[in-house]
């Protein structure tokens, strides 16, 4: 679920190759086609220099188990000389599909996540950036791409760790200041996407394959398996048996309720990121004070046209520290809305801009996604039992997958969230099968 590895602990992974032969993969577990020759060709195209030569090359896996479920990520460091003879060092993240894992490939295929992400980076994000420049807003929101390879379902990015960007700790969550920084950039992304769609006559509405969608139920084993695991855990707590029973009763209608979140409704719609959580945000911290200075949003595999609620409920219910998760969502939504509506006005958005009250009412219709994220997604993203943490364990129904999902609910913070919010969701009717 993330585009690059910027967790400092992973820097300890040993480099597995230096100056590899052109015919061999960059390191042992890399895709077979990811060779020195492949990177050389990409660098020559990017710099427009056919005489560029690689003089040294290191590669290693970019993420550990439990940190990424949406592709293969490789960190590469390349030393090269250009036509002028000067030596230069480049640091890159190469993102590729699960092409060697047939189960993962088939499960993801209907979602078309790799082609979608490549088109988003190549065709859409540059236009959103250009719209911000129209109003003299030069704030960087997205990572820049060096190469987009549709044949290999591959993207090559600058490794932003070299500029001081790192992933925040997914097990801790974000504080209020950092959450506001992310929401400021999300608001600008959403607003520019609404304007772009309006100016280009609905061009973004073809992005209709989010986490839940009307084309496939391939992720049902993940979502339903997690709700069942949550029910098993909750049933063990005195006084919570009623919530376990309600979670079980949701199973037959659960996928339909999720699809309704992603159905496009009247009102304002945007290009939602679709998977906005801690590991899809890179943060640059001040070296002296430790305070966050900037954030970059990454990884657009699940981008989908729909309600702003998709991103707001997912982010606010997956990525915050406990107190902000439970007590401060409304003020964070207000902060987002102020920037969102202001950006729309500056860009002369022609359609009606809702009031804050109307915006809250529209979000309320999608509240199922807040419940879904807090109860199931949060458990995976805060999981600390990583031995079986892979895509197969998420999407399978075998005993290994059941054990993995059960283990996701062993984390005390996940249990704390469940104990606090299940009664709240129950009073709102979000645990009722007839909602």
Secondary structure, 3 states (H helix, E strand, C coil): CCCCCCCHHHHHCCCCCECCCCCCECCCCCCCCCEHHHHHHHHHHHHCCCCCEEEEEEEEECCCCCCCCCCEEEEEEEEEECCCCCEEEEEEEEEECCCCCHHHHHHHHCCCHHHHHHHHHHHHHHHHHHHHHHCCCCCCCECCEEEEECCCCEEEEECHHHHCEEECCCCCCECHHHHHHHHHHHHHHHHHHHHHHHHCCCHHHHCCCCCCCCCCCCCHHHHHHHHHHHHHHHCCCCCCHHHHHHHHHHHHHHHHHHHHHHCCCCCCCEEECCCCCHHHEEEEECCCCCCEEEEEECCCCCCEEECCHHHHHHHHCCCECHHHHHHCHHHHHHHHHHHHHHHHHHCCCCCCCCCHHHHHHHHHCCCHHHHHHHHHHHHHHCCCCCCCCCHHHHHCCCHHHHHHHHHHCCCHHHHHHHHHHHHHHHHCCCCCCCC
